[in-house]
Amino acid sequence: MTDTLTKQEFSLYSLLYLKFRKNAFDLNSVRWYFSKQMLKKLIFKLTETGWLNTAKKGIYKCVEPEEGIEGLFRQKTENALQQAELKYCFTKASAAEIWSNETYIQRSWEYSPFFVKVLKKDLKKWEKFLDSEGINFFAEKPANVVGEFIVLEPVSSIQVSLHNGKPVESLNETIKFCEKNKDSFEYVSAYFSKKYGKKTSASKEVLEKASEAI
């Protein structure tokens, strides 16, 4: 799996790929472009982020650009959340996905937000952890981002329900969110009415449509 690169790292990767393509190389082949210390640091980062493979000790091969780019969009956020060892639960549109058993999906491969409640006291720990995992995150409205990212909602306390093995805020709270944002979530509200017997403001037509997914 590949991670994003700095401008300098990408410049070195581009040079290596243009020069060697699929052929193996050693550091002596490119030593004149960078100082020894800088080159070793950049090669380490390219290997760590998945853009170079180690053929054997001191010998490297470039990952194909298509493979590297695809790796940037591979899903890793949910696995990372499970490994954080910090309390959290999915909220808002992410909770709507979970409680609807994913009959409603608000994400796509190119724009994939996760809305997550975390404890205020743990916010710095979350920021440090997500940074270490290379996952984009925001504590406010996101901007200028593609792929997976997390929108953190710091709160004083968290009430966690479990649905399909995922920590999520309660169904009633999720319904409140959907009702408040009816223009976008009326179908989800209708699904909740049919699936869980909950009273919502979904129209008869949308209720009939949601019945097809039950």
Secondary structure, DSSP 4 states (H G I P E B T S, - for coil): ------HHHHHHHHHHHHHHTTS-B-GGGTGGGS-HHHHHHHHHHHHHTTSEEEEETTEEEEPPHHHHHHHHTS--HHHHHHHS-S-EEE-HHHHHHHHTTTSS----SSEEEEEEEEEGGGHHHHHHHHHHHT-EEESS---S--EEEEEEEEES----EEETTEEE--HHHHHHHHHHTHHHHHHHHHHHHHHH-------HHHHHHHHTT-
